[in-house]
Amino acid sequence: MFSAEGGGAVSWQRWVFRFLDTCFFRDAAPFHAGEGGYIRVKSIFPPFITTLQGAIRTSLALEQKWHPGETEKWPEELGGPDDLGNLRLRGPYLLYQDEPCFPAPLLLLGKEGTYIRLVPGAPVECDLGTVRLPVPAREPEGAKLLNGVYLTREGLGQVLEGGVPSQNTLKRREDFYVDEIRVGLERSDESRTAKEGHLYNIIHVRPKRETALAVYVSGIPPAWRVKDQLAVPLGGEGRLAAVQVMSGNPSEILPPAPSLVAGKGGKIRFTVILVTPGWYGERESLQKVISQGPPGIPGRCLAACIGKVLQAGGWDMLNRQPRSLMPFLPSGSLWFFEADEQKTAQVAALHGQCIGPKGDYGFGQIIIGRWEEK
């Protein structure tokens, strides 16, 4: 399958991961031996692409006769510890019965099947200066943010068109997986009994049969033969996942961009919504993005709905040590923009693009919606 993304024809593969057991992708919470109290470490789901790219690259390397520990035989096409080489990734995307589902954009409030949107309010003075904060488009009547709610492709498309999702396009976290509490201990090899003070508690995720993850991969050399069925270890404890590899294109998974029409004052008004977590560098760069929007967006950022910043690290297999934690903006975060009508084509071209220094990994993928100034 070919795409013009990034200039020129690009061949993409779709890798679909289905979990055969529980899985554990730890968050950034400290988890140190000897800590007091009853500490539980939860799994995040879906995992960051940093985990899945490792499984993808390792699978490709094994197909090229590489074996763990053979640093000098690692295929140069697959990059190194801090780059992807020739590869480009998009995702991961959460699937329910093979249909993509996305975290509900943070401009939505809801209560008992009724949904309303947030829009930029009148300018106010606050600790951020003179800004327009998001306010409900109408009386909220107890409506709350849609935490743990996902939208199907159809539902997200309704939001991009300036509306609210139909009730039948919503999925909840429990539709995809359930938590399983696990208690473990360390056993002494000499006595074959439990070691004193070596008890731990973690929460695994058990994905349901209908649940899968999709990642799109490009840059695989045409001469490489990739099996269409694989089994790979994923996450903590290396639990197995079945992988199906097929042709595909990342554009097929996203809803189409809406038509942007100039409104009040001859301006087009659009939202920029993250569908994958956004990484924009260290604290200073992140703060600028939060207040002004991702780099390269034409026009002026008027307001934003930003979720709690996430921390993610990972494991450095080369140096056998944890990677430094990096801050990410969560999927569903968004910005309200306005721009001159002449920028319409430029804005539309951003739909589905990955913005930021880790765009090759699939971080910071955005979609364009529209909103109206009342």
N, C-alpha and C positions, 0 to 999 in steps of 0.2 A: 504494500500500500504506500502511496506517495503523497507527500504534502509539500506545499511551498513555504512552510514555516522556516524562518531564518534565511530565506533566499535560496533559490534553486530547489530541485526535487530532493526530498528527504524520504528515505525508506524507514518505516516504523514497524515494530512488532508490539503486540499486546501480550503481556505476561499476566496471567490471572492466578492468584494465590488462594488456595482453599485449605483451611486448617484441618488437620486430622486429629488434633488433640487440643488441650488447653494451650495457651501461649502467655508469655510474660515479657512485656517490653517496659522496663522500669522507667519511672519518671525521674526527676532531678532531686527527689527527697533524699537526705543523707541516710545511709544504711550501714552503720559502723558496728563492728563487733564490740561488745561490752557496754553498749548504751543501756541505760536504765529505762524502766517503764515498759509499756506494752505497745510497741511500735509496729504499725502495718505499712508495708510499702506496696502501693498500688501499681497495676499495669496500666499503661496508656493504650488506647486503641481508637482508631488505627495507628500503627507506629509511624514514625517519621521515615521519610525516604532514605535517610542515612542508614537505617537498618536494612531496608529492602535492596538498596543498591549494592550492599555488600554481598547479599545472597545472589543477586544477578551476576555480578562480576565474577564471583567465585565459581558459579556454575559455568560461565563462559570459559573461564581459564581452565577448569577441569576438562572441558571438551577439547581443549588444545593441548592436552597431555601434561598440564602443569600439576604439581603435587604440593601440598602444604609444606612450607619450609624451603622451597626452591626459589629463593628470591630472584636469582639471576635468570630463571626461566619464565618469570611472569610476563605475559604478552604485553608489549609496550602499547598496543592499541587500547588496552583497558586502563591506562593511566597509572597513578600511584596513590599513596595514602591520602593526598589532598587534592586530587583532580581525577576526572573521569576519562582522561585520554580522548578518544574519538567519540565516546558515548554521549548521548543526550537523553534525559529522562523527563517524563511527565507523570505526575501522580504523587502518592497513591490515591486512588479513588475508591470509595466504599461502594460495594455492589450488594443489592438485595434482589435475589432471583435474577441476577445478571443485569439489573437495571441500576444505573448510577444514582447515588444519593449524596447530597451535599449538606454540610452544616447550615442551619437556617441563618441567613444574614441578620446581623444585629440591629437592623432598622425595624425588625418585626416585634410587635408585642401581641400577646394573645391571652384569651380567657374563654374556656368552655366552647371552643370552636369558632370564636369570633376573633378576627385579627385586624390590627391597625398598623400603620406605618409611622415611623419617625421622620420628621423633615427638619431642615434648619429653621430655628426660631428667629425672633428679632434679636438684634445685637444687644448684648449685656456686658456689664463690667464684672470681671471676676479675676481670680489669681492668674489666669492666662492672658489678661488684657481685655480688650474689647473683642468679643467673639460671638458667633452664632452657635448656640448649643442646640443639639437635637431635641425636639419636642414632639409630642403626639399630634398627628394631623387632626384628631378629634378627641373628645373626652374618653380617657382610657378605661374608666369604670373598673378598676382593679386588674387591668391587664398587666402581664409580666413578660420579661424576656423569655424567649423560647429555649431555655437551657436543655441540652440533651435531645434536641429535635433536629431532624434531618428532612430535607425536601427532595423529592424525586426531580428528575430533569424537567418534567412538565411544571411542577410547582415552582422551581427556581425560575423557569422562563416567565411565569406569571409575575413574579417579583420584578424581574428585569424590565417588564413592560409597564411598570409603575403601579401594579396592583398588589393583591395579597394572594397567598396560595389557597387552593381548594383543600377542603378537609381531607379528601382522599389522596392527596399528594404528600401527606406528612407521615413520617416514620419516627419512632422513638428509640432511644438507645437500647431498650430491652428487646426491641425487634431484631437487633443484630447480634447481641451476645448477652451472657450473664456472667456475673462475678463468681469466682470460687475461691474461698479462703483456704490457704494451705499453711500448715504448721510443719516446720522441719527442724531437724537437729543434726549436729555433727557427731559421728560415731568414732570412737577410738579404735584404731587398727589393732592395737595390742590387746585391749580387753573386750573389744566388740560390744561395748556398752556406750551409752550416751555420755558426751563430755559435759561437765558441769558448766552452766552459763552459756551454752552454745545452741540455744533455742532461737528460732527466728519465725517470723510470720509474714507471709506475702499474699497478695490477692492476684490470682491468675484470671484470665479472661477465657471463657469458652464460647467461641463464635458458633452461631447456629448454622444449620445446614444451608440455609438460604444466603449466608454471608460469604463474601469473597472480597479480595482487593485486586484492583487492576493497576498495572504500571505500564507505561508506553516507553519503549526503548528504541533509539535510533543510533546509527553509527557503527553497527556490527558489520564487519567486513563481509561482503557478498559471498566470498569463498568459504566462509565458516558455516559448517552444518550445525544447526541448533536443533536438539531433540524437541519434539512437540509435547512431550510429557516428561516431567521431572519430579523428583522429590528432594526437598532441601530442608536443612535444619534452620530454624528461625528463632531469634530472641534468646532470652535466658533459658537455660537447660536444653537448648537446641531441639525443641519440639518440632516434629515434622509438618511440613505443608506440601501439598501436591500443587504443581505448577503446570498450567497449560499454556503453551506458546502458540500464537497464531498471528496472522497479519492484522493490522488495525491502524487507526489514525486517531491521535488525541482530539482532533476536532469533532469526532463523532460522539464524544461523551458529554460535551457541553451543550447547553441550550443556545440557540442563535441569539446574536445581539439584536436589540430592538432598533427601530428607525429613530434617529434623533432629529427632532424638528425644532427650529428656533422658536422661542416663546417670548416672554416679557423682556423688553429691552434688546431684542435681537440676539439673545444668548441661547446656546444649547445648554441644558442642565442634565448632568449624568452622574451616576454613581460608579465608583471603582471598588469592586468587591473581591476579596481574597478567597479563592477556592482551594488553595494549598497554603500552608503556613508561610509567612514572609520573613526572610532574614535580610537585614539591611546593615549589618556591621555592629559596631560597638554602641555604647549608650548614647553618645552624642548624635550619631547618625540615626539611631532608632528614634530618638526624641524629635528630630527634624521630620522624619517620615510620619510620625504620629500626628503632628500638627499641620504638615503641609502636603501629605500624600506621598506615594511612591515617586521616585525620580522619573523624569521624562514625560509626565502627564501634562498635556497642554491646558492652559486656563488657570483658574484660581480655586483653591480648596476653601470651601466655606464652613464645613463642619465635618465631624467624624464620629463613628461608632466603633470603638476599639475594645476588643476583649482583653482579658488578663494576659499579660505577657508570659509566654512559656519559656522554660529553660530545657535545653536538650544538649546532650554530649555524645556519648557513644564510646566504643572501644577501639583503641588504636592497636590493630593486630600486629603491625610492624614492630612497634616499641613495647607492646604488651602492657599497656597502661590506659587508664581512662582519658578520654579527650576532654579538653576544657569545655565548660558549659557555654552555650551561645544563646542569646535571647531571640525569641521568635514572636511575631504577632500571629494570633490564631486565625484559622480559617473562619470566614463569616464576618471578619472586621471589614469596615468599608469607609469610604470618604465621599462626601458630596462636593461635586465640582460644577463650575460654570465656565464656559468658554465662548469665544466669538464663533459665529456660524461658519466662518471660513475653515475652522479647525475640525469640522464634522468628520471628514474622511480620515484624518489623522487619529481622531479618537476611536473611530470604529475599527481601525486597524489594530488597536491594542487588545481587542477582545481575544482572550485565550493566551496572551503572551505572558512570559515569566519575567518579572521585573526585579532587578537586584543582582548583587554579586554572586549569588548561588543559583542563578536561573538555569544553568545547565543541569542541575540536579532536580529541577521542577519546583523549587521554592518560589514563592511570590507570584504564582499564576493568578491573573486577574480576569474578571469578566466585567463587561460594561452594561449598566442598566440606565434607566432614566427616572427623573423625578420632576415635579412641576412646582414652580413658585406660585403660591396662592396670593 
